[in-house]
Amino acid sequence: MRLLVLGGTGFVGGAVVRAGLRRDWAVTVFNRGRHGTTPTGVRRLRGDRTAPGGLASLAGQEWDLVVDTWDGAPRAAGDSARALAGQVGRYVYVSSGSVYAEPVALGSAEDAPVVDAAPDAVEADYPSNKAGAERAVREVYGQLALIARAGLILGPGEDIGRLPWWLERITRGGDVLAPGPADLALQYVDVRDLAAFLLDPRVPGGTFNVVSRTGHATMGELLAACVAATGADARLCWVEPERILAAGVVPWNDLPVWIPAGHPYRWLQERDVRAAFAAGLVCRPVVDTVADTWSWLRAAGAVPPRAGRPQRAPVGLDPAREAVLLSTGR
């Protein structure tokens, strides 16, 4: 199989490249060559899809499968799709659950309304960029395109730092603020399981919520796995969500991964995923995701910068704020 990855040096793109190599496929990446590295044996084409003539290096070649992780202007996604028309057997676009128009009902499936976004837009916010790019790809490939609306993505190589923050916090030891309840159901996908789904030739075209079932793990299981993986002398101190929220702590950002019941964004961890599992999605145990992320983080030394994208604000609760919440709970 001949695989082309548009990007290929970031979190998801890098996982797709490695998954292709494990299958002994011929892997090519296309990017500007300004960020990251590629494994040995990967062919690298240079170009800038946002510049005039920037897709020229793709001309006159053929691939069995292309995977695109673009999150910029929808127009650029459409340009890439059109440039590859007739040159690829299958087009996969990695989108996001963020495309759904709020308010989003718990348990919504792929037919839920999405934000209004033009396929030829030059630039917008993240949800509109992803939604517009979906439409741009469908304009070229129709229902033959695979649109994967990923959810929370964890695993080795994570460049936002949600799970790494928990691992590093727990490594410091002592009392650790654990946002309750411990049995809060989580919904996420390991980046390697996402990559396997994207490359699975049995998955049909169409749109899929690609994330685990809600409750694949709980907040308690995730944090316990962090303690076990790091071997740290840490004690999880569970604090009820009402007190955390009253203190102005922001779910998802201050306490990564955590979105309590009743929160407006709780739908991010309660989406209908029956279609993806029927198509073959398999999700590994949380202990494997945590242990492998810890091994990677120790080797890497730090969370890498996001390849070719603006840096997000750091995630994680300030230690002083954590100490106040822990002290007032005693």
C-alpha positions as CSV (number, residue, x, y, z in Angstrom):
1,M,0.0,0.0,0.0
2,R,1.1,3.5,-0.8
3,L,0.2,6.0,1.9
4,L,0.4,9.8,1.7
5,V,0.1,11.8,4.9
6,L,-0.5,15.6,4.5
7,G,1.5,16.9,7.4
8,G,2.9,13.8,9.1
9,T,5.1,15.4,11.8
10,G,2.5,16.3,14.5
11,F,0.6,14.2,17.0
12,V,-2.0,12.5,14.9
13,G,-0.1,12.7,11.6
14,G,3.0,11.1,13.2
15,A,1.0,8.3,14.6
16,V,-0.5,7.6,11.2
17,V,3.0,7.5,9.7
18,R,4.2,5.0,12.2
19,A,1.1,2.9,11.8
20,G,1.8,2.8,8.0
21,L,5.4,1.8,8.6
22,R,4.3,-1.0,10.9
23,R,2.2,-2.4,8.1
24,D,5.3,-2.3,5.8
25,W,3.6,0.3,3.6
26,A,5.4,2.8,1.4
27,V,4.9,6.1,3.3
28,T,5.2,9.6,1.9
29,V,4.6,12.8,3.9
30,F,3.9,16.2,2.4
31,N,4.7,19.4,4.4
32,R,6.7,22.5,4.5
33,G,9.7,20.8,6.1
34,R,9.9,23.4,8.9
35,H,8.8,21.2,11.9
36,G,9.6,17.8,13.2
37,T,11.3,14.8,11.8
38,T,10.2,11.7,10.0
39,P,11.2,8.1,10.7
40,T,13.8,6.4,8.5
41,G,12.3,5.0,5.3
42,V,9.7,7.8,4.9
43,R,9.7,9.8,1.8
44,R,9.3,13.6,2.3
45,L,7.8,15.9,-0.2
46,R,8.0,19.7,0.5
47,G,5.4,22.2,-0.3
48,D,3.0,24.8,1.3
49,R,-0.6,24.2,0.5
50,T,-1.4,27.8,1.4
51,A,1.0,29.3,-1.2
52,P,0.5,29.7,-5.0
53,G,1.9,26.5,-6.6
54,G,2.5,25.0,-3.2
55,L,1.1,21.6,-4.2
56,A,3.3,21.1,-7.2
57,S,5.3,18.3,-5.7
58,L,2.2,16.1,-5.5
59,A,1.6,16.2,-9.2
60,G,1.9,13.2,-11.4
61,Q,2.0,10.6,-8.6
62,E,-0.4,8.1,-7.2
63,W,-1.2,6.7,-3.8
64,D,-3.7,4.2,-2.5
65,L,-4.6,6.3,0.5
66,V,-4.2,9.9,1.7
67,V,-4.7,11.0,5.3
68,D,-5.1,14.8,5.9
69,T,-5.0,16.3,9.5
70,W,-5.3,19.9,8.4
71,D,-7.0,22.3,10.8
72,G,-6.4,25.6,9.0
73,A,-8.4,27.4,6.3
74,P,-11.0,25.2,4.6
75,R,-10.0,26.6,1.2
76,A,-6.6,25.0,1.6
77,A,-8.2,21.6,2.4
78,G,-10.2,21.9,-0.7
79,D,-7.2,22.8,-2.8
80,S,-5.4,19.7,-1.6
81,A,-8.4,17.5,-2.2
82,R,-8.8,18.8,-5.8
83,A,-5.1,18.5,-6.5
84,L,-5.1,14.8,-5.6
85,A,-8.3,14.0,-7.5
86,G,-7.6,11.0,-9.7
87,Q,-4.3,10.3,-7.9
88,V,-5.5,8.6,-4.7
89,G,-7.8,5.6,-4.2
90,R,-9.1,6.8,-0.8
91,Y,-9.3,10.1,1.0
92,V,-9.4,10.4,4.8
93,Y,-9.9,13.7,6.6
94,V,-9.3,13.9,10.4
95,S,-11.9,16.2,11.7
96,S,-13.1,16.9,15.2
97,G,-16.2,16.6,17.4
98,S,-15.8,20.3,17.8
99,V,-17.7,20.8,14.6
100,Y,-21.1,20.2,16.3
101,A,-23.2,23.2,16.8
102,E,-24.0,24.1,20.4
103,P,-26.0,23.3,22.4
104,V,-25.2,19.6,21.7
105,A,-27.4,16.9,23.2
106,L,-25.8,14.1,25.2
107,G,-25.5,11.0,23.1
108,S,-25.7,12.8,19.8
109,A,-24.7,10.9,16.7
110,E,-23.1,11.9,13.4
111,D,-26.3,13.4,12.1
112,A,-26.3,16.2,14.8
113,P,-26.2,19.7,13.4
114,V,-22.7,21.2,12.8
115,V,-21.5,24.8,12.7
116,D,-22.2,26.8,9.6
117,A,-18.9,26.9,7.7
118,A,-18.0,27.7,4.1
119,P,-15.8,25.2,2.2
120,D,-13.8,28.1,0.6
121,A,-13.3,30.1,3.8
122,V,-9.9,31.6,4.2
123,E,-9.7,31.3,8.0
124,A,-12.0,31.0,10.9
125,D,-12.1,29.5,14.4
126,Y,-11.2,25.9,15.0
127,P,-14.7,24.4,14.8
128,S,-15.5,26.3,11.6
129,N,-12.2,25.4,10.0
130,K,-12.8,21.7,10.6
131,A,-16.4,21.9,9.5
132,G,-15.6,23.8,6.4
133,A,-12.8,21.4,5.5
134,E,-15.1,18.5,5.8
135,R,-17.4,20.1,3.3
136,A,-14.5,21.0,1.0
137,V,-13.3,17.3,1.0
138,R,-16.9,16.1,0.4
139,E,-17.3,18.4,-2.6
140,V,-14.5,16.5,-4.3
141,Y,-14.9,12.9,-3.0
142,G,-18.5,12.8,-1.8
143,Q,-19.4,9.9,0.4
144,L,-16.3,8.0,-0.7
145,A,-14.3,10.2,1.7
146,L,-13.8,9.0,5.3
147,I,-14.5,11.9,7.7
148,A,-13.2,10.9,11.2
149,R,-14.6,13.3,13.9
150,A,-12.1,12.5,16.6
151,G,-12.8,13.2,20.3
152,L,-10.3,13.7,23.1
153,I,-7.1,12.2,21.8
154,L,-4.5,10.8,24.3
155,G,-1.4,8.7,24.0
156,P,2.3,9.0,23.2
157,G,3.3,12.2,21.4
158,E,0.4,14.3,22.7
159,D,1.2,17.9,21.9
160,I,-1.4,19.6,24.0
161,G,-0.3,18.1,27.3
162,R,-3.5,16.9,29.0
163,L,-2.4,13.5,30.1
164,P,1.2,14.5,30.4
165,W,0.1,17.2,32.9
166,W,-1.5,14.6,35.1
167,L,1.5,12.4,34.9
168,E,3.9,15.2,35.8
169,R,1.7,16.4,38.6
170,I,1.4,13.0,40.1
171,T,5.2,12.5,39.8
172,R,5.7,15.4,42.1
173,G,3.9,13.3,44.7
174,G,2.1,14.4,47.9
175,D,-1.6,15.1,48.0
176,V,-3.1,15.5,44.5
177,L,-6.4,17.2,43.9
178,A,-8.5,14.6,42.2
179,P,-11.7,16.0,40.6
180,G,-14.7,13.9,41.5
181,P,-16.5,11.8,41.3
182,A,-14.0,9.0,40.9
183,D,-16.6,7.1,38.8
184,L,-17.0,9.9,36.3
185,A,-17.2,8.2,32.9
186,L,-14.6,9.3,30.3
187,Q,-14.7,9.2,26.5
188,Y,-11.4,9.5,24.6
189,V,-9.4,7.7,21.9
190,D,-5.7,6.6,22.0
191,V,-4.0,8.2,19.0
192,R,-2.7,4.7,17.9
193,D,-6.3,3.4,17.9
194,L,-7.4,6.4,15.9
195,A,-4.6,5.8,13.4
196,A,-5.5,2.1,13.0
197,F,-9.1,3.1,12.3
198,L,-8.0,5.6,9.6
199,L,-5.9,3.1,7.8
200,D,-8.3,0.1,8.1
201,P,-9.4,-0.7,4.5
202,R,-12.6,-2.3,5.8
203,V,-13.9,1.1,7.1
204,P,-16.4,2.5,4.6
205,G,-16.6,6.1,3.5
206,G,-18.8,8.4,5.5
207,T,-18.7,10.3,8.7
208,F,-17.8,8.7,12.1
209,N,-17.4,9.9,15.7
210,V,-14.1,8.2,16.4
211,V,-13.7,8.0,20.1
212,S,-14.2,5.3,22.8
213,R,-17.5,4.4,24.3
214,T,-18.4,6.6,27.3
215,G,-17.1,4.8,30.3
216,H,-14.3,3.1,28.6
217,A,-12.4,4.4,31.6
218,T,-13.3,6.6,34.6
219,M,-11.5,9.5,36.1
220,G,-10.6,7.3,39.0
221,E,-9.1,4.6,36.7
222,L,-7.2,7.2,34.7
223,L,-5.6,8.8,37.7
224,A,-4.9,5.4,39.4
225,A,-3.1,4.4,36.2
226,C,-1.0,7.5,36.4
227,V,0.0,6.7,40.0
228,A,0.8,3.1,39.0
229,A,2.8,4.0,35.9
230,T,4.9,6.7,37.6
231,G,5.4,4.8,40.8
232,A,5.0,8.1,42.6
233,D,4.4,8.7,46.3
234,A,1.1,10.5,45.6
235,R,-2.2,10.4,47.3
236,L,-5.4,11.1,45.3
237,C,-7.6,13.4,47.3
238,W,-11.0,13.4,45.8
239,V,-12.9,16.7,45.8
240,E,-16.6,17.1,44.9
241,P,-17.2,19.0,41.6
242,E,-19.4,21.6,43.2
243,R,-16.5,22.9,45.4
244,I,-14.1,22.8,42.5
245,L,-16.4,24.8,40.3
246,A,-17.2,27.3,43.0
247,A,-13.5,28.1,43.3
248,G,-13.5,29.1,39.6
249,V,-11.6,26.1,38.4
250,V,-12.2,25.6,34.6
251,P,-12.9,22.0,33.6
252,W,-10.9,20.6,30.7
253,N,-8.3,23.4,30.9
254,D,-7.4,23.8,34.6
255,L,-8.1,20.1,35.3
256,P,-7.4,18.4,31.9
257,V,-9.8,15.6,30.7
258,W,-12.3,16.4,33.5
259,I,-15.8,17.6,32.5
260,P,-18.3,17.0,35.3
261,A,-21.9,16.0,34.8
262,G,-24.2,18.9,34.1
263,H,-21.4,21.0,32.5
264,P,-22.3,22.6,29.2
265,Y,-19.5,20.8,27.5
266,R,-20.2,17.4,29.0
267,W,-21.4,16.2,25.6
268,L,-17.7,16.1,24.6
269,Q,-17.5,12.9,26.6
270,E,-21.0,11.5,25.8
271,R,-21.3,11.0,22.1
272,D,-22.9,8.2,20.1
273,V,-20.1,6.0,18.7
274,R,-22.0,2.9,17.5
275,A,-21.2,3.6,13.9
276,A,-17.4,3.6,14.5
277,F,-17.5,0.5,16.5
278,A,-19.6,-1.3,14.0
279,A,-17.0,-0.3,11.4
280,G,-14.2,-1.8,13.4
281,L,-12.9,0.7,16.0
282,V,-11.0,-1.0,18.8
283,C,-9.8,0.9,21.9
284,R,-7.0,-0.4,24.1
285,P,-7.2,-0.3,28.0
286,V,-6.5,2.9,29.8
287,V,-3.6,1.4,31.7
288,D,-1.8,0.8,28.3
289,T,-2.4,4.4,27.1
290,V,-1.1,5.9,30.4
291,A,1.9,3.6,30.7
292,D,3.0,4.2,27.1
293,T,2.5,7.9,27.4
294,W,4.7,8.0,30.5
295,S,7.4,6.0,28.8
296,W,7.3,8.4,25.8
297,L,7.3,11.5,28.1
298,R,10.3,10.3,30.0
299,A,12.2,9.7,26.7
300,A,11.1,13.0,25.2
301,G,11.7,15.1,28.3
302,A,8.8,17.5,27.5
303,V,5.6,17.9,25.6
304,P,6.6,18.9,22.0
305,P,5.4,22.1,20.3
306,R,2.4,21.7,18.0
307,A,3.8,21.2,14.5
308,G,3.0,24.2,12.3
309,R,0.2,25.5,14.5
310,P,-0.2,28.4,16.9
311,Q,0.6,27.3,20.5
312,R,-2.3,26.9,22.8
313,A,-2.4,28.3,26.3
314,P,-0.9,25.8,28.8
315,V,-3.2,23.4,30.5
316,G,-3.2,22.5,34.2
317,L,-4.0,23.9,37.6
318,D,-1.6,26.3,39.3
319,P,0.0,24.6,42.3
320,A,-1.0,27.5,44.6
321,R,-4.7,27.2,43.6
322,E,-4.5,23.4,44.1
323,A,-3.0,23.9,47.6
324,V,-5.9,26.2,48.6
325,L,-8.5,23.8,47.5
326,L,-6.8,20.9,49.2
327,S,-6.4,22.9,52.5
328,T,-10.0,24.1,52.6
329,G,-11.2,20.5,52.1
330,R,-9.7,19.2,55.2
